[in-house]
Amino acid sequence: MSPLSCYLLVAALLFAVGLAGALTRRNAILVLIGIELMLNAANLNLIAFWRYGPHPEALTGLMFAVFSIAVAAAEAAVGLGLVISIYRHLRTVDLDEISRMKG
């Protein structure tokens, strides 16, 4: 197996764990952790394709990964801010019990 396929296999497993965590958990914080795992799997793919691509000296994959990490940090900050706000008003972070947000 080539080194690229090993990285892609690890990224696929990481994405699958994140997706399963985001879809099966009821706690809002654990859902955010699952989403972060999926973003990290995408970053691993970006770095792997950059490193084993035709022009690794171009640094394009690395720049995409750094941009993706910055977006993930902003997403985590906004998501945790929303979770804290919901907890202060409803005293729960259980996604099934949060029904006041429905239109």
N, CA, C and O atoms as a GROMACS GRO file, in nm:
protein
  412
    1MET      N    1   0.085  -0.118   0.000
    1MET     CA    2   0.000   0.000   0.000
    1MET      C    3   0.090   0.124   0.000
    1MET      O    4   0.188   0.131   0.074
    2SER      N    5   0.056   0.220  -0.082
    2SER     CA    6   0.136   0.342  -0.090
    2SER      C    7   0.111   0.430   0.032
    2SER      O    8   0.008   0.418   0.098
    3PRO      N    9   0.207   0.518   0.062
    3PRO     CA   10   0.187   0.605   0.179
    3PRO      C   11   0.064   0.696   0.167
    3PRO      O   12  -0.001   0.726   0.267
    4LEU      N   13   0.032   0.738   0.045
    4LEU     CA   14  -0.086   0.823   0.027
    4LEU      C   15  -0.213   0.749   0.066
    4LEU      O   16  -0.301   0.805   0.132
    5SER      N   17  -0.224   0.625   0.025
    5SER     CA   18  -0.345   0.550   0.057
    5SER      C   19  -0.355   0.523   0.208
    5SER      O   20  -0.466   0.512   0.260
    6CYS      N   21  -0.242   0.512   0.276
    6CYS     CA   22  -0.247   0.497   0.423
    6CYS      C   23  -0.304   0.623   0.488
    6CYS      O   24  -0.387   0.615   0.578
    7TYR      N   25  -0.259   0.740   0.442
    7TYR     CA   26  -0.313   0.865   0.495
    7TYR      C   27  -0.461   0.879   0.466
    7TYR      O   28  -0.538   0.924   0.550
    8LEU      N   29  -0.501   0.841   0.345
    8LEU     CA   30  -0.642   0.851   0.308
    8LEU      C   31  -0.728   0.755   0.389
    8LEU      O   32  -0.842   0.787   0.422
    9LEU      N   33  -0.674   0.637   0.421
    9LEU     CA   34  -0.747   0.542   0.504
    9LEU      C   35  -0.766   0.595   0.645
    9LEU      O   36  -0.875   0.584   0.702
   10VAL      N   37  -0.661   0.653   0.702
   10VAL     CA   38  -0.671   0.712   0.836
   10VAL      C   39  -0.770   0.829   0.835
   10VAL      O   40  -0.850   0.843   0.928
   11ALA      N   41  -0.766   0.912   0.731
   11ALA     CA   42  -0.859   1.024   0.722
   11ALA      C   43  -1.002   0.976   0.707
   11ALA      O   44  -1.094   1.036   0.764
   12ALA      N   45  -1.023   0.869   0.631
   12ALA     CA   46  -1.158   0.815   0.615
   12ALA      C   47  -1.211   0.760   0.747
   12ALA      O   48  -1.328   0.780   0.782
   13LEU      N   49  -1.126   0.691   0.820
   13LEU     CA   50  -1.168   0.640   0.952
   13LEU      C   51  -1.198   0.754   1.049
   13LEU      O   52  -1.295   0.748   1.123
   14LEU      N   53  -1.114   0.857   1.047
   14LEU     CA   54  -1.135   0.972   1.134
   14LEU      C   55  -1.265   1.044   1.098
   14LEU      O   56  -1.340   1.087   1.187
   15PHE      N   57  -1.292   1.056   0.969
   15PHE     CA   58  -1.416   1.118   0.925
   15PHE      C   59  -1.537   1.034   0.966
   15PHE      O   60  -1.638   1.088   1.010
   16ALA      N   61  -1.525   0.903   0.954
   16ALA     CA   62  -1.636   0.815   0.991
   16ALA      C   63  -1.666   0.823   1.141
   16ALA      O   64  -1.782   0.824   1.182
   17VAL      N   65  -1.561   0.828   1.223
   17VAL     CA   66  -1.582   0.842   1.367
   17VAL      C   67  -1.648   0.976   1.399
   17VAL      O   68  -1.739   0.982   1.482
   18GLY      N   69  -1.602   1.082   1.334
   18GLY     CA   70  -1.662   1.213   1.355
   18GLY      C   71  -1.807   1.219   1.310
   18GLY      O   72  -1.891   1.279   1.378
   19LEU      N   73  -1.837   1.158   1.197
   19LEU     CA   74  -1.974   1.157   1.147
   19LEU      C   75  -2.065   1.077   1.239
   19LEU      O   76  -2.177   1.118   1.269
   20ALA      N   77  -2.017   0.962   1.283
   20ALA     CA   78  -2.097   0.882   1.376
   20ALA      C   79  -2.119   0.957   1.507
   20ALA      O   80  -2.228   0.953   1.563
   21GLY      N   81  -2.017   1.026   1.555
   21GLY     CA   82  -2.032   1.103   1.678
   21GLY      C   83  -2.127   1.220   1.662
   21GLY      O   84  -2.203   1.251   1.754
   22ALA      N   85  -2.124   1.285   1.547
   22ALA     CA   86  -2.212   1.400   1.525
   22ALA      C   87  -2.357   1.357   1.505
   22ALA      O   88  -2.448   1.432   1.541
   23LEU      N   89  -2.380   1.240   1.449
   23LEU     CA   90  -2.517   1.198   1.421
   23LEU      C   91  -2.582   1.122   1.536
   23LEU      O   92  -2.705   1.122   1.547
   24THR      N   93  -2.504   1.058   1.621
   24THR     CA   94  -2.563   0.974   1.725
   24THR      C   95  -2.568   1.039   1.862
   24THR      O   96  -2.642   0.994   1.949
   25ARG      N   97  -2.491   1.143   1.885
   25ARG     CA   98  -2.487   1.204   2.018
   25ARG      C   99  -2.601   1.302   2.037
   25ARG      O  100  -2.649   1.363   1.942
   26ARG      N  101  -2.644   1.316   2.161
   26ARG     CA  102  -2.749   1.410   2.194
   26ARG      C  103  -2.694   1.534   2.262
   26ARG      O  104  -2.764   1.635   2.272
   27ASN      N  105  -2.572   1.529   2.308
   27ASN     CA  106  -2.509   1.642   2.375
   27ASN      C  107  -2.451   1.736   2.268
   27ASN      O  108  -2.381   1.691   2.177
   28ALA      N  109  -2.480   1.863   2.278
   28ALA     CA  110  -2.437   1.960   2.177
   28ALA      C  111  -2.285   1.972   2.171
   28ALA      O  112  -2.229   1.992   2.063
   29ILE      N  113  -2.218   1.960   2.284
   29ILE     CA  114  -2.072   1.971   2.284
   29ILE      C  115  -2.010   1.851   2.213
   29ILE      O  116  -1.912   1.867   2.140
   30LEU      N  117  -2.065   1.732   2.232
   30LEU     CA  118  -2.013   1.614   2.164
   30LEU      C  119  -2.039   1.619   2.014
   30LEU      O  120  -1.961   1.566   1.935
   31VAL      N  121  -2.148   1.683   1.975
   31VAL     CA  122  -2.174   1.703   1.831
   31VAL      C  123  -2.068   1.796   1.772
   31VAL      O  124  -2.019   1.772   1.662
   32LEU      N  125  -2.034   1.902   1.844
   32LEU     CA  126  -1.928   1.993   1.797
   32LEU      C  127  -1.794   1.921   1.787
   32LEU      O  128  -1.716   1.947   1.695
   33ILE      N  129  -1.765   1.832   1.881
   33ILE     CA  130  -1.641   1.754   1.875
   33ILE      C  131  -1.641   1.664   1.751
   33ILE      O  132  -1.538   1.650   1.684
   34GLY      N  133  -1.755   1.604   1.719
   34GLY     CA  134  -1.764   1.522   1.598
   34GLY      C  135  -1.741   1.603   1.472
   34GLY      O  136  -1.676   1.556   1.378
   35ILE      N  137  -1.794   1.724   1.469
   35ILE     CA  138  -1.772   1.811   1.353
   35ILE      C  139  -1.625   1.850   1.342
   35ILE      O  140  -1.571   1.857   1.231
   36GLU      N  141  -1.560   1.874   1.454
   36GLU     CA  142  -1.416   1.906   1.452
   36GLU      C  143  -1.335   1.788   1.402
   36GLU      O  144  -1.236   1.807   1.331
   37LEU      N  145  -1.374   1.666   1.438
   37LEU     CA  146  -1.304   1.548   1.387
   37LEU      C  147  -1.318   1.537   1.236
   37LEU      O  148  -1.222   1.501   1.167
   38MET      N  149  -1.436   1.569   1.184
   38MET     CA  150  -1.454   1.565   1.039
   38MET      C  151  -1.370   1.671   0.970
   38MET      O  152  -1.314   1.646   0.863
   39LEU      N  153  -1.358   1.789   1.029
   39LEU     CA  154  -1.273   1.893   0.970
   39LEU      C  155  -1.126   1.853   0.976
   39LEU      O  156  -1.050   1.884   0.884
   40ASN      N  157  -1.084   1.786   1.082
   40ASN     CA  158  -0.946   1.739   1.091
   40ASN      C  159  -0.918   1.632   0.987
   40ASN      O  160  -0.806   1.625   0.934
   41ALA      N  161  -1.015   1.547   0.956
   41ALA     CA  162  -0.998   1.448   0.850
   41ALA      C  163  -0.981   1.517   0.715
   41ALA      O  164  -0.900   1.474   0.633
   42ALA      N  165  -1.057   1.622   0.692
   42ALA     CA  166  -1.042   1.697   0.566
   42ALA      C  167  -0.904   1.763   0.560
   42ALA      O  168  -0.842   1.766   0.454
   43ASN      N  169  -0.855   1.815   0.672
   43ASN     CA  170  -0.721   1.874   0.675
   43ASN      C  171  -0.614   1.770   0.647
   43ASN      O  172  -0.517   1.798   0.577
   44LEU      N  173  -0.632   1.650   0.700
   44LEU     CA  174  -0.536   1.542   0.673
   44LEU      C  175  -0.534   1.508   0.525
   44LEU      O  176  -0.428   1.482   0.469
   45ASN      N  177  -0.651   1.507   0.461
   45ASN     CA  178  -0.656   1.484   0.317
   45ASN      C  179  -0.586   1.595   0.240
   45ASN      O  180  -0.512   1.568   0.145
   46LEU      N  181  -0.608   1.719   0.279
   46LEU     CA  182  -0.542   1.831   0.211
   46LEU      C  183  -0.390   1.820   0.220
   46LEU      O  184  -0.321   1.838   0.120
   47ILE      N  185  -0.340   1.789   0.338
   47ILE     CA  186  -0.195   1.778   0.356
   47ILE      C  187  -0.140   1.659   0.281
   47ILE      O  188  -0.033   1.668   0.220
   48ALA      N  189  -0.211   1.545   0.282
   48ALA     CA  190  -0.162   1.426   0.212
   48ALA      C  191  -0.157   1.448   0.062
   48ALA      O  192  -0.058   1.413  -0.002
   49PHE      N  193  -0.262   1.507   0.004
   49PHE     CA  194  -0.261   1.532  -0.139
   49PHE      C  195  -0.158   1.637  -0.177
   49PHE      O  196  -0.101   1.632  -0.286
   50TRP      N  197  -0.135   1.734  -0.089
   50TRP     CA  198  -0.031   1.832  -0.116
   50TRP      C  199   0.107   1.767  -0.116
   50TRP      O  200   0.188   1.791  -0.206
   51ARG      N  201   0.133   1.684  -0.016
   51ARG     CA  202   0.266   1.624  -0.001
   51ARG      C  203   0.296   1.526  -0.113
   51ARG      O  204   0.409   1.523  -0.163
   52TYR      N  205   0.200   1.446  -0.154
   52TYR     CA  206   0.224   1.344  -0.256
   52TYR      C  207   0.176   1.388  -0.394
   52TYR      O  208   0.166   1.305  -0.484
   53GLY      N  209   0.146   1.516  -0.410
   53GLY     CA  210   0.104   1.569  -0.539
   53GLY      C  211   0.221   1.597  -0.631
   53GLY      O  212   0.336   1.571  -0.595
   54PRO      N  213   0.192   1.650  -0.748
   54PRO     CA  214   0.300   1.674  -0.845
   54PRO      C  215   0.391   1.791  -0.808
   54PRO      O  216   0.508   1.793  -0.848
   55HIS      N  217   0.342   1.890  -0.731
   55HIS     CA  218   0.423   2.007  -0.697
   55HIS      C  219   0.415   2.034  -0.546
   55HIS      O  220   0.342   2.125  -0.505
   56PRO      N  221   0.488   1.959  -0.464
   56PRO     CA  222   0.481   1.984  -0.319
   56PRO      C  223   0.550   2.112  -0.276
   56PRO      O  224   0.531   2.158  -0.164
   57GLU      N  225   0.629   2.171  -0.363
   57GLU     CA  226   0.696   2.296  -0.328
   57GLU      C  227   0.604   2.418  -0.339
   57GLU      O  228   0.641   2.527  -0.296
   58ALA      N  229   0.486   2.399  -0.396
   58ALA     CA  230   0.395   2.511  -0.418
   58ALA      C  231   0.323   2.556  -0.290
   58ALA      O  232   0.275   2.669  -0.285
   59LEU      N  233   0.314   2.472  -0.190
   59LEU     CA  234   0.251   2.503  -0.061
   59LEU      C  235   0.102   2.534  -0.070
   59LEU      O  236   0.047   2.596   0.021
   60THR      N  237   0.036   2.493  -0.176
   60THR     CA  238  -0.107   2.522  -0.189
   60THR      C  239  -0.190   2.442  -0.090
   60THR      O  240  -0.280   2.496  -0.025
   61GLY      N  241  -0.162   2.313  -0.076
   61GLY     CA  242  -0.237   2.230   0.019
   61GLY      C  243  -0.217   2.275   0.161
   61GLY      O  244  -0.310   2.269   0.243
   62LEU      N  245  -0.097   2.319   0.192
   62LEU     CA  246  -0.069   2.368   0.326
   62LEU      C  247  -0.147   2.495   0.356
   62LEU      O  248  -0.199   2.511   0.466
   63MET      N  249  -0.157   2.584   0.259
   63MET     CA  250  -0.234   2.707   0.279
   63MET      C  251  -0.383   2.677   0.294
   63MET      O  252  -0.451   2.741   0.376
   64PHE      N  253  -0.435   2.583   0.217
   64PHE     CA  254  -0.574   2.544   0.233
   64PHE      C  255  -0.598   2.486   0.372
   64PHE      O  256  -0.700   2.514   0.435
   65ALA      N  257  -0.504   2.404   0.422
   65ALA     CA  258  -0.519   2.345   0.555
   65ALA      C  259  -0.514   2.451   0.664
   65ALA      O  260  -0.591   2.444   0.759
   66VAL      N  261  -0.426   2.548   0.651
   66VAL     CA  262  -0.418   2.656   0.750
   66VAL      C  263  -0.546   2.738   0.748
   66VAL      O  264  -0.597   2.776   0.854
   67PHE      N  265  -0.598   2.767   0.631
   67PHE     CA  266  -0.725   2.839   0.620
   67PHE      C  267  -0.838   2.757   0.682
   67PHE      O  268  -0.924   2.812   0.751
   68SER      N  269  -0.839   2.627   0.658
   68SER     CA  270  -0.941   2.541   0.714
   68SER      C  271  -0.932   2.534   0.867
   68SER      O  272  -1.035   2.528   0.934
   69ILE      N  273  -0.812   2.536   0.922
   69ILE     CA  274  -0.795   2.537   1.066
   69ILE      C  275  -0.848   2.668   1.125
   69ILE      O  276  -0.909   2.668   1.231
   70ALA      N  277  -0.824   2.778   1.056
   70ALA     CA  278  -0.876   2.907   1.103
   70ALA      C  279  -1.028   2.909   1.101
   70ALA      O  280  -1.090   2.961   1.193
   71VAL      N  281  -1.088   2.853   0.997
   71VAL     CA  282  -1.234   2.846   0.990
   71VAL      C  283  -1.288   2.755   1.100
   71VAL      O  284  -1.392   2.784   1.160
   72ALA      N  285  -1.219   2.644   1.126
   72ALA     CA  286  -1.262   2.552   1.232
   72ALA      C  287  -1.253   2.618   1.369
   72ALA      O  288  -1.339   2.594   1.454
   73ALA      N  289  -1.152   2.699   1.391
   73ALA     CA  290  -1.140   2.770   1.519
   73ALA      C  291  -1.254   2.870   1.536
   73ALA      O  292  -1.310   2.882   1.644
   74ALA      N  293  -1.288   2.942   1.430
   74ALA     CA  294  -1.400   3.036   1.437
   74ALA      C  295  -1.531   2.961   1.458
   74ALA      O  296  -1.617   3.006   1.534
   75GLU      N  297  -1.547   2.848   1.392
   75GLU     CA  298  -1.668   2.767   1.407
   75GLU      C  299  -1.681   2.716   1.550
   75GLU      O  300  -1.791   2.715   1.606
   76ALA      N  301  -1.571   2.673   1.607
   76ALA     CA  302  -1.573   2.623   1.745
   76ALA      C  303  -1.607   2.735   1.843
   76ALA      O  304  -1.683   2.714   1.938
   77ALA      N  305  -1.553   2.852   1.820
   77ALA     CA  306  -1.582   2.965   1.909
   77ALA      C  307  -1.729   3.004   1.902
   77ALA      O  308  -1.792   3.026   2.006
   78VAL      N  309  -1.784   3.014   1.783
   78VAL     CA  310  -1.924   3.050   1.767
   78VAL      C  311  -2.014   2.939   1.821
   78VAL      O  312  -2.113   2.966   1.889
   79GLY      N  313  -1.979   2.813   1.791
   79GLY     CA  314  -2.059   2.701   1.839
   79GLY      C  315  -2.060   2.691   1.991
   79GLY      O  316  -2.166   2.670   2.050
   80LEU      N  317  -1.945   2.707   2.054
   80LEU     CA  318  -1.941   2.702   2.200
   80LEU      C  319  -2.013   2.822   2.261
   80LEU      O  320  -2.073   2.810   2.367
   81GLY      N  321  -2.006   2.937   2.195
   81GLY     CA  322  -2.082   3.053   2.242
   81GLY      C  323  -2.232   3.027   2.239
   81GLY      O  324  -2.304   3.064   2.332
   82LEU      N  325  -2.279   2.964   2.132
   82LEU     CA  326  -2.421   2.929   2.123
   82LEU      C  327  -2.460   2.826   2.228
   82LEU      O  328  -2.567   2.835   2.289
   83VAL      N  329  -2.373   2.727   2.251
   83VAL     CA  330  -2.403   2.625   2.351
   83VAL      C  331  -2.410   2.687   2.490
   83VAL      O  332  -2.500   2.654   2.568
   84ILE      N  333  -2.319   2.777   2.522
   84ILE     CA  334  -2.320   2.844   2.652
   84ILE      C  335  -2.446   2.930   2.668
   84ILE      O  336  -2.508   2.931   2.774
   85SER      N  337  -2.484   3.001   2.562
   85SER     CA  338  -2.605   3.083   2.567
   85SER      C  339  -2.729   2.997   2.586
   85SER      O  340  -2.816   3.032   2.665
   86ILE      N  341  -2.738   2.887   2.515
   86ILE     CA  342  -2.853   2.797   2.530
   86ILE      C  343  -2.855   2.737   2.670
   86ILE      O  344  -2.962   2.723   2.730
   87TYR      N  345  -2.740   2.701   2.722
   87TYR     CA  346  -2.735   2.644   2.856
   87TYR      C  347  -2.780   2.745   2.961
   87TYR      O  348  -2.848   2.708   3.057
   88ARG      N  349  -2.742   2.869   2.944
   88ARG     CA  350  -2.782   2.971   3.042
   88ARG      C  351  -2.933   2.993   3.043
   88ARG      O  352  -2.991   3.022   3.148
   89HIS      N  353  -2.997   2.980   2.928
   89HIS     CA  354  -3.141   3.003   2.922
   89HIS      C  355  -3.223   2.879   2.954
   89HIS      O  356  -3.326   2.888   3.020
   90LEU      N  357  -3.177   2.762   2.908
   90LEU     CA  358  -3.258   2.641   2.921
   90LEU      C  359  -3.204   2.542   3.023
   90LEU      O  360  -3.274   2.446   3.058
   91ARG      N  361  -3.083   2.562   3.072
   91ARG     CA  362  -3.018   2.473   3.168
   91ARG      C  363  -3.000   2.331   3.116
   91ARG      O  364  -3.004   2.236   3.193
   92THR      N  365  -2.981   2.316   2.985
   92THR     CA  366  -2.953   2.186   2.926
   92THR      C  367  -2.876   2.206   2.796
   92THR      O  368  -2.889   2.309   2.730
   93VAL      N  369  -2.796   2.105   2.762
   93VAL     CA  370  -2.730   2.104   2.632
   93VAL      C  371  -2.774   1.982   2.552
   93VAL      O  372  -2.713   1.947   2.451
   94ASP      N  373  -2.880   1.916   2.598
   94ASP     CA  374  -2.936   1.802   2.528
   94ASP      C  375  -3.013   1.851   2.406
   94ASP      O  376  -3.105   1.933   2.419
   95LEU      N  377  -2.976   1.802   2.291
   95LEU     CA  378  -3.037   1.852   2.167
   95LEU      C  379  -3.183   1.813   2.153
   95LEU      O  380  -3.258   1.882   2.085
   96ASP      N  381  -3.224   1.703   2.214
   96ASP     CA  382  -3.366   1.664   2.207
   96ASP      C  383  -3.454   1.755   2.290
   96ASP      O  384  -3.571   1.776   2.257
   97GLU      N  385  -3.400   1.809   2.398
   97GLU     CA  386  -3.481   1.894   2.486
   97GLU      C  387  -3.488   2.039   2.441
   97GLU      O  388  -3.566   2.118   2.494
   98ILE      N  389  -3.406   2.074   2.343
   98ILE     CA  390  -3.407   2.211   2.294
   98ILE      C  391  -3.510   2.221   2.181
   98ILE      O  392  -3.478   2.198   2.064
   99SER      N  393  -3.632   2.254   2.217
   99SER     CA  394  -3.738   2.263   2.116
   99SER      C  395  -3.790   2.406   2.102
   99SER      O  396  -3.875   2.432   2.018
  100ARG      N  397  -3.740   2.495   2.183
  100ARG     CA  398  -3.786   2.635   2.173
  100ARG      C  399  -3.735   2.704   2.047
  100ARG      O  400  -3.790   2.806   2.006
  101MET      N  401  -3.631   2.649   1.985
  101MET     CA  402  -3.575   2.712   1.867
  101MET      C  403  -3.653   2.677   1.741
  101MET      O  404  -3.629   2.736   1.635
  102LYS      N  405  -3.746   2.583   1.751
  102LYS     CA  406  -3.826   2.546   1.634
  102LYS      C  407  -3.923   2.659   1.600
  102LYS      O  408  -3.981   2.721   1.689
  103GLY      N  409  -3.939   2.684   1.470
  103GLY     CA  410  -4.022   2.794   1.425
  103GLY      C  411  -4.163   2.772   1.449
  103GLY      O  412  -4.246   2.858   1.416
   0.00000   0.00000   0.00000
